[in-house]
Amino acid sequence: MRISQPIASSATAGFLRRRSSLPLWADLVWRLGLVFGLIALVLLLHWVGRDGLKDNYDNQISFIDVLYFTTVTVTTVGYGDIVPVTPEARLFESIFVTPIRLFVWLIFLGTAYNLFLRNILYRWRMARIQADLHNHIIVTGFGTSGQEAVNELLARGTDPREIVVIDGNEKALALAEAQGCNILCGDSTRDKTLKDVAIHRARNMIVSAGRDDTSILITLTARHLAPRLPISIVVRNEDNELPARQAGATTVINPVSFAGLLLAGSTSGRHIADYMTDLAATGGRIKLNERAVLPQEIGGPLSAIKTGIGLRIYREDRPIGFWEEGAARLQTGDLIIEVTEGDDGKSDK
């Protein structure tokens, strides 16, 4: 979205730009200086070769005449009162002055684009992309965790045009854009940034800012703007799990704790960690799936579902294990957590 820039997508790859290292006033001064420098060069050469010019008014060529001829020539006005008459002067105008004339106009057009037209174009493109953002996934932070999350979403069949990546790092955004995602260079802790990505129409948000305090602040901001949006947040410190939930996170993931669980589990059996990794990844032999109960399943037990192996039910946000009494009869509105066959398992057949 680089200023913060407007959102860019694969269809608008030209949006990815870097800020100029010069401030706006210095860039403008540099452009004007270049234009006047080129005009001064043409003026000097016209003065040296003034014998090849003819003034149809008084047949005399003064410095004022040369200055006048230079300005009307470079600006392509050309009144015809002063003209080159010798072959050398005409060759000079054709070979030397014409490219300078075109270059000066390109500088003027480029300056007008940078100062005025680009902002209008950005707003127009941004409005078009924002209008298309419905039921999308917002990923704030495109570091290691954010990249892995996007890779997994794409592996699960999510359209990259349904993903919006927010980050302050241009190189990270270039990677996200290469995958076809919408991108926005900005600060996710600001209301304006999240409004720019239509957070009120998003279906999920993943927060992985790299720092727990920043991630929690982003979650607070997002929850303020979208009270019902499911928000998943990554925290590195166990002490920050509770503040993250209090900030409004729906799911809090601690990769350090999870790694510890895998390490501890591996001491009880060498295949446990491997199975857990396989379970979490889309490309494995098995995968976890969450879905709503089907009409034909209502009234039956969790163990009778045909789409996979039922592990847990969420009934009004209360977890019910497959061994508990509540799992003996599925009800309308239940969410089922099941184990299904993964992509790698299908390829083995």
C-alpha positions in Angstrom: 0.0 0.0 0.0 5.3 3.1 0.6 4.7 6.4 1.9 3.0 4.2 3.2 2.4 3.3 -0.5 -0.9 2.1 -1.8 -1.7 -1.6 -1.9 0.0 -3.3 -4.8 -0.9 -6.6 -6.3 0.5 -8.9 -9.0 -1.6 -7.0 -11.5 0.0 -3.7 -10.4 3.6 -4.7 -10.1 4.8 -1.2 -10.9 3.7 -0.1 -7.5 6.8 -1.5 -5.8 9.1 1.5 -5.4 11.7 2.9 -3.1 11.6 6.3 -1.5 14.0 8.7 -3.1 17.1 9.2 -1.0 16.6 13.0 -1.6 13.9 15.0 0.1 11.2 16.4 -2.3 12.6 20.0 -2.3 16.1 18.7 -3.1 14.9 16.5 -5.9 13.0 19.4 -7.4 16.0 21.7 -7.1 18.2 19.1 -8.8 15.7 18.7 -11.7 15.5 22.5 -12.2 19.3 22.8 -12.0 19.7 20.2 -14.7 17.2 21.9 -17.0 18.8 25.3 -16.5 22.3 23.7 -17.0 21.2 22.2 -20.3 19.7 25.5 -21.5 22.9 27.3 -20.5 24.9 24.8 -22.5 22.8 25.4 -25.6 23.0 29.1 -25.0 26.8 29.0 -24.9 27.0 27.0 -28.1 24.5 29.2 -29.8 26.5 32.2 -28.9 29.7 30.7 -30.2 28.0 29.8 -33.5 25.9 32.9 -33.7 27.2 33.7 -37.2 25.0 30.8 -38.5 21.9 32.6 -37.3 19.8 35.2 -39.0 17.5 37.8 -37.4 14.8 38.6 -39.9 14.0 41.8 -37.9 17.2 43.8 -38.0 19.8 41.4 -39.3 21.9 41.7 -36.1 22.4 38.9 -33.6 23.0 40.2 -30.0 23.3 38.2 -26.8 19.6 39.0 -26.1 18.8 37.6 -29.5 20.8 34.4 -28.8 19.1 34.0 -25.4 15.7 34.5 -27.0 16.4 32.0 -29.8 17.7 29.4 -27.2 14.6 29.6 -25.0 12.1 29.4 -27.9 14.0 26.6 -29.5 14.4 24.5 -26.4 10.7 24.9 -25.5 9.8 24.1 -29.1 7.9 27.4 -29.7 9.9 28.6 -32.7 8.4 31.9 -33.9 10.6 31.9 -37.0 12.0 35.5 -36.5 15.4 34.1 -35.8 16.5 31.1 -37.8 19.6 29.0 -38.5 20.7 29.6 -42.1 24.1 27.9 -42.5 24.4 24.1 -42.9 26.5 23.9 -39.8 23.9 25.7 -37.7 21.1 23.6 -39.0 23.1 20.4 -38.4 23.8 21.6 -34.8 20.1 22.2 -34.2 19.2 18.7 -35.6 21.8 16.6 -33.9 22.5 18.4 -30.6 19.6 20.7 -29.7 16.8 18.3 -30.6 17.8 15.6 -28.1 18.3 18.2 -25.4 14.9 19.6 -26.2 13.3 16.2 -25.8 15.3 15.5 -22.6 14.1 18.8 -21.0 10.5 17.9 -21.8 11.0 14.5 -20.3 12.3 16.1 -17.1 9.3 18.4 -16.9 6.9 15.5 -17.5 8.7 13.3 -14.9 8.5 16.1 -12.4 4.8 16.6 -13.0 4.2 12.9 -12.6 6.2 12.7 -9.4 4.5 15.7 -7.8 1.0 15.4 -9.0 0.0 12.6 -11.4 1.5 9.7 -9.3 -0.5 10.5 -6.2 -3.7 10.6 -8.3 -2.8 7.3 -9.9 -2.0 5.7 -6.6 -5.3 6.7 -5.1 -7.2 5.4 -8.1 -5.4 2.0 -8.1 -5.7 1.8 -4.3 -9.4 2.4 -4.4 -9.8 -0.3 -7.1 -7.9 -2.9 -5.0 -9.6 -1.9 -1.8 -13.0 -2.4 -3.5 -12.0 -6.0 -4.4 -10.9 -6.9 -0.8 -13.6 -9.0 0.7 -13.1 -12.1 3.0 -9.4 -11.7 2.8 -6.5 -12.6 5.1 -4.3 -9.9 6.6 -0.7 -10.9 7.5 1.2 -8.3 9.5 4.9 -8.9 9.5 6.7 -10.9 6.8 9.6 -12.3 8.7 10.3 -16.0 9.1 6.9 -16.8 10.7 4.9 -14.6 8.4 6.5 -16.1 5.3 5.9 -19.6 6.6 2.3 -18.8 7.3 1.8 -17.4 3.8 3.5 -20.4 2.2 1.2 -22.7 4.1 -1.8 -20.7 3.1 -0.8 -20.9 -0.5 -0.2 -24.7 -0.1 -3.7 -25.1 1.2 -5.1 -23.5 -1.9 -5.6 -19.9 -0.8 -5.7 -17.5 -3.7 -2.7 -15.1 -3.2 -5.0 -12.2 -4.2 -6.9 -12.9 -1.0 -3.8 -12.3 1.1 -2.6 -8.8 2.1 0.9 -8.6 3.6 1.8 -5.5 5.7 5.4 -4.8 6.5 7.8 -1.9 6.7 10.6 -3.7 4.9 10.7 -3.3 1.1 12.7 -6.5 0.5 10.2 -8.6 2.5 7.4 -7.0 0.6 9.1 -7.8 -2.7 9.1 -11.5 -1.8 5.4 -11.3 -0.9 4.6 -9.5 -4.1 6.5 -12.2 -6.1 4.1 -14.7 -4.7 1.1 -12.7 -6.0 0.0 -11.2 -2.7 -1.3 -7.7 -2.1 1.3 -5.7 -0.2 1.3 -2.6 1.9 4.4 -0.8 3.3 3.3 0.7 6.5 2.9 0.6 10.3 0.3 -2.0 11.4 -0.1 -0.3 14.8 -1.9 2.7 13.1 -5.6 2.7 12.5 -5.1 4.2 9.0 -2.9 1.4 7.8 -5.4 -1.3 8.9 -8.3 0.7 7.4 -6.4 0.9 4.1 -6.5 -2.9 3.9 -10.2 -3.0 4.7 -9.8 -4.8 8.0 -13.6 -4.6 8.6 -14.1 -7.0 5.6 -11.3 -9.4 6.4 -11.9 -13.0 7.5 -8.7 -13.6 9.4 -5.6 -11.8 10.6 -2.2 -13.1 11.4 0.1 -11.0 13.6 3.8 -11.7 13.5 5.6 -8.5 14.0 8.9 -9.9 15.4 8.4 -8.2 18.8 5.8 -9.3 21.4 5.0 -5.7 22.4 4.5 -4.6 18.8 2.4 -7.7 18.0 0.2 -7.0 21.1 -0.2 -3.4 20.1 -1.2 -4.4 16.6 -3.8 -6.8 18.0 -5.2 -4.1 20.2 -5.5 -1.8 17.2 -7.1 -4.5 15.0 -9.6 -5.5 17.7 -10.7 -1.9 18.1 -11.4 -1.7 14.4 -12.8 -5.2 13.9 -14.4 -6.5 17.1 -15.3 -9.9 15.6 -12.3 -10.6 13.5 -10.4 -13.9 14.3 -6.8 -12.8 15.1 -3.9 -15.2 15.4 -0.7 -13.9 17.1 2.8 -15.2 17.5 4.5 -14.4 20.8 8.0 -15.5 21.9 7.8 -14.9 25.6 5.4 -17.1 27.6 4.6 -14.2 29.9 3.1 -12.4 27.0 0.5 -15.0 26.1 -2.0 -13.7 28.6 -1.6 -10.0 27.6 -2.0 -11.1 24.0 -5.3 -12.8 24.8 -6.4 -9.8 26.8 -5.5 -7.6 23.8 -8.1 -9.5 21.8 -6.2 -12.3 20.2 -8.3 -15.3 19.2 -5.3 -17.7 19.0 -2.0 -17.2 20.6 1.0 -19.3 19.4 4.3 -19.6 21.1 6.8 -21.3 18.8 9.3 -21.7 21.6 6.8 -23.5 23.8 5.6 -25.6 20.9 9.2 -26.6 20.1 9.6 -27.5 23.7 6.5 -29.7 23.5 7.9 -31.5 20.4 11.3 -32.0 22.1 9.7 -33.4 25.3 7.4 -35.6 23.2 10.3 -37.0 21.3 11.7 -38.5 24.5 8.6 -40.7 24.9 8.8 -41.9 21.3 11.0 -41.0 18.4 8.1 -40.7 16.0 5.9 -38.4 18.1 7.6 -35.1 16.9 7.6 -36.4 13.3 3.8 -37.1 13.5 3.1 -33.7 15.1 5.0 -31.9 12.3 3.2 -34.1 9.7 -0.1 -33.2 11.3 0.5 -29.4 11.2 1.7 -29.2 7.6 -0.5 -29.4 4.5 2.0 -31.4 2.5 2.1 -34.3 5.0 0.3 -37.7 5.0 -2.3 -36.4 7.4 -3.6 -32.9 8.3 -5.9 -31.2 10.8 -9.1 -29.7 9.6 -11.8 -27.6 11.2 -15.3 -27.4 9.8 -18.9 -26.9 10.8 -21.0 -29.9 11.5 -23.0 -31.1 8.4 -26.8 -31.3 8.5 -26.7 -35.1 8.1 -24.3 -35.5 11.0 -26.5 -33.7 13.6 -27.8 -36.1 16.2 -25.0 -38.6 15.6 -21.8 -39.2 17.6 -18.5 -37.6 16.7 -17.0 -41.0 16.1 -19.5 -41.6 13.2 -18.3 -38.8 10.9 -17.2 -40.0 7.4 -14.8 -37.2 6.4 -12.1 -38.1 8.9 -11.3 -39.0 12.5 -13.1 -36.6 14.9 -10.9 -35.4 17.7 -12.8 -32.5 19.3 -15.9 -30.4 19.2 -16.2 -26.7 19.9 -19.7 -26.0 21.2 -20.2 -22.3 21.9 -16.4 -22.0 22.2 -16.2 -24.8 24.8 -13.9 -27.7 23.8 -15.4 -31.2 24.1 -13.1 -34.2 23.6 -14.1 -37.3 21.7 -14.2 -39.2 24.9 -16.6 -36.8 26.7 -20.4 -37.3 26.9 -21.0 -34.2 24.8 -19.4 -35.9 21.8 -22.0 -38.6 21.7 -24.5 -36.3 20.0 -23.6 -33.6 17.5 -25.6 -30.4 17.6 -26.4 -27.5 15.2 -23.6 -24.9 15.4 -20.9 -27.4 16.5 -17.4 -27.0 15.0 -15.5 -30.3 14.4 -11.7 -30.7 14.6 -10.8 -33.8 12.6 -7.8 -35.6 11.2 -8.0 -36.1 7.4 -5.8 -37.5 4.7 -3.1 -35.2 3.6 -1.8 -34.5 0.1 1.2 -36.7 0.5 -1.0 -39.6 1.6 -3.1 -39.2 -1.5 0.0 -39.3 -3.7 1.0 -42.7 -2.2 -2.1 -44.3 -3.6 
